[in-house]
Amino acid sequence: MKHIDTRSFESFFHVVAGTSRSQAAIMILGPGKSTGGADNRHENADQWLYVTSGRGRATVEGESVELSPGSLLLIEAGEAHEIENAGEERLRTVSVYAPPEY
C-alpha cells in the first residue's frame, strides 16, 4: 500500500507514485496557463485526469469540455490533448497513466 498526501506538491508536474502497471502524477497550472496541444499525445498510455480544485478546459481531439472540482476525464492512448486553466485560482489535477508514461 502507498498513501500520498497530494496537497504537499506545488510544482507544475510531479510523478508521485507508480508500479509497473500504472503511475500517478500531480499537475498544477496557474491562471491563464496551459499545457499540451495538437502534438501532445501519450501513444501507449491512457490518462485519467481528476480535478481536485480550480476550473479549466480540456481539449481532446478538437473537442472541448469544461473542468471543475470533481471532473474525471479519460484521455485515451494516442489522443491529442491540451489542458488549460480558465479560472482565477490554480488548477490542481491528479492523473493516472496506464501503463506508466513518465
Secondary structure per residue as TSV (DSSP state, phi and psi in degrees):
chain	resnum	aa	ss	phi	psi
A	1	M	-	360.0	142.7
A	2	K	-	-128.2	134.1
A	3	H	-	-122.1	126.4
A	4	I	-	-128.2	127.7
A	5	D	-	-87.0	102.3
A	6	T	G	-72.2	-12.1
A	7	R	G	-69.1	-18.3
A	8	S	G	-82.8	-8.3
A	9	F	-	-92.0	133.2
A	10	E	-	-125.7	-9.2
A	11	S	S	-76.4	166.8
A	12	F	S	-56.3	-48.9
A	13	F	E	-146.5	130.7
A	14	H	E	-147.5	121.0
A	15	V	E	-73.7	123.9
A	16	V	E	-103.7	-21.4
A	17	A	E	-170.3	160.9
A	18	G	E	-173.2	164.6
A	19	T	-	-131.7	-172.6
A	20	S	S	-72.0	-12.6
A	21	R	S	-107.4	-23.8
A	22	S	-	-157.1	169.9
A	23	Q	E	-153.0	142.7
A	24	A	E	-117.0	142.5
A	25	A	E	-142.3	150.8
A	26	I	E	-105.1	136.7
A	27	M	E	-129.5	134.9
A	28	I	E	-128.6	122.0
A	29	L	E	-115.3	129.4
A	30	G	-	-72.8	166.0
A	31	P	T	-53.6	132.5
A	32	G	T	80.4	-4.6
A	33	K	-	-89.3	156.3
A	34	S	E	-146.7	165.2
A	35	T	E	-145.4	147.9
A	36	G	E	101.2	-149.8
A	37	G	E	135.5	-168.7
A	38	A	T	-60.0	-28.3
A	39	D	T	-95.9	-0.9
A	40	N	-	-86.7	105.9
A	41	R	-	-140.1	146.3
A	42	H	-	-109.4	97.5
A	43	E	T	-60.9	-31.8
A	44	N	T	-118.9	5.2
A	45	A	-	-132.5	135.1
A	46	D	E	-75.4	146.8
A	47	Q	E	-123.5	122.5
A	48	W	E	-100.8	118.6
A	49	L	E	-111.5	123.7
A	50	Y	E	-117.8	128.6
A	51	V	E	-89.8	121.9
A	52	T	E	-95.3	-30.1
A	53	S	E	-161.5	157.8
A	54	G	S	90.7	179.5
A	55	R	-	-132.2	147.4
A	56	G	E	-161.9	-165.7
A	57	R	E	-141.8	138.7
A	58	A	E	-114.8	135.7
A	59	T	E	-119.4	116.8
A	60	V	E	-123.3	118.9
A	61	E	T	51.1	39.7
A	62	G	T	84.5	-6.6
A	63	E	E	-102.8	128.4
A	64	S	E	-103.1	148.3
A	65	V	E	-142.9	142.4
A	66	E	E	-78.4	143.5
A	67	L	E	-116.8	140.2
A	68	S	-	-150.2	169.0
A	69	P	T	-52.2	129.2
A	70	G	T	98.7	-12.2
A	71	S	-	-65.7	136.6
A	72	L	E	-125.9	121.1
A	73	L	E	-121.1	131.1
A	74	L	E	-99.8	122.0
A	75	I	E	-110.4	109.2
A	76	E	-	-76.4	154.8
A	77	A	T	-49.2	131.5
A	78	G	T	89.3	-9.8
A	79	E	-	-80.3	130.3
A	80	A	-	-70.2	137.9
A	81	H	E	-152.3	152.2
A	82	E	E	-138.0	138.4
A	83	I	E	-117.9	130.9
A	84	E	E	-132.9	148.0
A	85	N	E	-86.4	115.9
A	86	A	-	-107.3	12.1
A	87	G	S	-115.0	-168.9
A	88	E	S	-102.2	-6.1
A	89	E	S	-120.1	171.1
A	90	R	-	-63.7	141.8
A	91	L	E	-95.6	115.0
A	92	R	E	-109.5	129.6
A	93	T	E	-133.5	156.1
A	94	V	E	-119.1	128.7
A	95	S	E	-118.1	142.4
A	96	V	E	-117.0	126.1
A	97	Y	E	-107.9	131.8
A	98	A	E	-138.3	116.5
A	99	P	S	-71.2	176.7
A	100	P	-	-53.7	142.7
A	101	E	-	-110.0	-29.4
A	102	Y	-	-117.5	360.0
